[in-house]
Amino acid sequence: MNQNDQEFLVQKIRTQYTEKEHTRLDALKELDAKVKRPANVFAYVFGGMSAIVMGSGMSLVMSDIGDTLGMENPMTPGIAIGVIGILMAVINYPVYKRILTSRRKKYADQIMKLSDKIMAYAK
């Protein structure tokens, strides 16, 4: 390993142990994440649940799970459960957008003030 590689490696390790200065840009990024996180968590959880519900309906229709559960005709409840899962998946995005829009309105003033300070400081 040559001298330049050693210096680079030493510097890389040193930066892991030095305290990073918290800047306004870091605060803006944190605030932006605070706005988006609840909408993202909802979308992932609700989307996962809708996929499971839809898959359960499909499993009743396409396999012999209904017979194992003692159902005479698993087609009807399987289709109903699958349609419920599809409807959940369809409404997921509009609900996500509504949550995100309301959070953006709630935090818009703070984000605009902080971004104005950053933009004024950059000039």
C-alpha positions as CSV (number, residue, x, y, z in Angstrom):
1,M,0.0,0.0,0.0
2,N,1.5,3.3,-1.0
3,Q,1.7,6.5,1.1
4,N,-1.4,8.1,-0.6
5,D,-3.6,5.1,0.1
6,Q,-2.5,5.0,3.7
7,E,-3.2,8.6,4.2
8,F,-6.6,8.2,2.6
9,L,-7.5,5.2,4.8
10,V,-6.3,7.0,7.9
11,Q,-8.4,10.1,7.1
12,K,-11.4,7.9,6.4
13,I,-11.1,6.3,9.8
14,R,-10.5,9.6,11.5
15,T,-13.7,11.1,10.1
16,Q,-15.7,8.3,11.7
17,Y,-14.5,9.4,15.2
18,T,-14.9,13.2,14.9
19,E,-18.1,14.9,15.8
20,K,-20.0,16.3,12.8
21,E,-21.2,19.8,13.0
22,H,-25.0,20.0,12.8
23,T,-25.9,22.5,10.0
24,R,-29.1,24.1,8.9
25,L,-29.1,21.8,5.9
26,D,-29.1,18.8,8.2
27,A,-32.0,20.3,10.1
28,L,-33.9,20.9,6.8
29,K,-33.3,17.2,5.8
30,E,-34.5,16.0,9.2
31,L,-37.6,18.2,9.0
32,D,-38.3,16.9,5.4
33,A,-38.0,13.3,6.7
34,K,-40.3,14.1,9.6
35,V,-42.9,15.2,7.1
36,K,-42.6,12.2,4.8
37,R,-42.1,9.3,7.3
38,P,-45.7,8.9,8.6
39,A,-47.1,8.8,5.0
40,N,-44.4,6.3,3.9
41,V,-44.9,4.0,7.0
42,F,-48.7,4.0,6.3
43,A,-48.2,3.2,2.7
44,Y,-45.8,0.3,3.3
45,V,-47.9,-1.2,6.1
46,F,-51.3,-0.8,4.5
47,G,-49.9,-1.9,1.1
48,G,-48.5,-5.0,2.7
49,M,-51.7,-5.8,4.5
50,S,-53.7,-5.4,1.3
51,A,-51.3,-7.7,-0.6
52,I,-51.8,-10.3,2.2
53,V,-55.6,-10.0,2.1
54,M,-55.6,-10.2,-1.7
55,G,-53.3,-13.2,-1.6
56,S,-55.5,-15.0,0.9
57,G,-58.5,-14.6,-1.4
58,M,-56.5,-15.9,-4.3
59,S,-55.3,-18.9,-2.2
60,L,-58.9,-19.8,-1.4
61,V,-59.9,-19.7,-5.1
62,M,-56.8,-21.4,-6.6
63,S,-55.9,-24.1,-4.1
64,D,-57.5,-26.7,-1.9
65,I,-57.1,-24.6,1.3
66,G,-60.9,-24.1,1.4
67,D,-61.4,-27.8,1.4
68,T,-58.9,-28.2,4.2
69,L,-60.8,-25.6,6.2
70,G,-64.1,-27.5,5.5
71,M,-65.6,-25.0,3.1
72,E,-68.0,-26.5,0.5
73,N,-67.5,-23.7,-2.0
74,P,-64.4,-21.6,-1.3
75,M,-64.8,-19.7,-4.6
76,T,-67.3,-17.1,-3.4
77,P,-65.5,-16.1,-0.2
78,G,-62.2,-16.2,-2.0
79,I,-63.3,-13.8,-4.6
80,A,-64.9,-11.5,-2.0
81,I,-61.7,-11.5,0.1
82,G,-59.6,-10.9,-3.0
83,V,-61.7,-8.0,-4.1
84,I,-61.4,-6.5,-0.6
85,G,-57.6,-6.8,-0.9
86,I,-57.7,-5.1,-4.4
87,L,-59.8,-2.3,-3.0
88,M,-57.4,-1.8,-0.2
89,A,-54.5,-1.6,-2.7
90,V,-56.4,0.9,-4.9
91,I,-57.1,3.3,-2.0
92,N,-53.6,3.1,-0.6
93,Y,-52.1,5.7,-2.9
94,P,-54.9,8.3,-2.4
95,V,-54.7,8.0,1.3
96,Y,-50.9,8.2,1.2
97,K,-51.1,11.4,-0.9
98,R,-53.7,12.9,1.6
99,I,-51.5,12.2,4.6
100,L,-48.5,13.6,2.8
101,T,-50.4,16.7,1.7
102,S,-51.7,17.4,5.2
103,R,-48.2,17.0,6.7
104,R,-46.7,19.3,4.1
105,K,-49.3,22.0,4.9
106,K,-48.6,21.5,8.6
107,Y,-44.8,22.0,8.3
108,A,-44.6,24.3,5.2
109,D,-44.0,27.4,7.2
110,Q,-41.1,25.9,9.2
111,I,-39.5,24.4,6.0
112,M,-39.9,27.6,4.1
113,K,-38.3,29.7,6.9
114,L,-35.4,27.4,7.2
115,S,-34.8,27.1,3.5
116,D,-35.0,30.9,3.1
117,K,-32.3,31.2,5.8
118,I,-30.1,28.6,4.0
119,M,-30.6,30.3,0.6
120,A,-29.8,33.8,2.1
121,Y,-26.7,32.4,3.7
122,A,-25.6,30.8,0.5
123,K,-25.7,34.1,-1.5
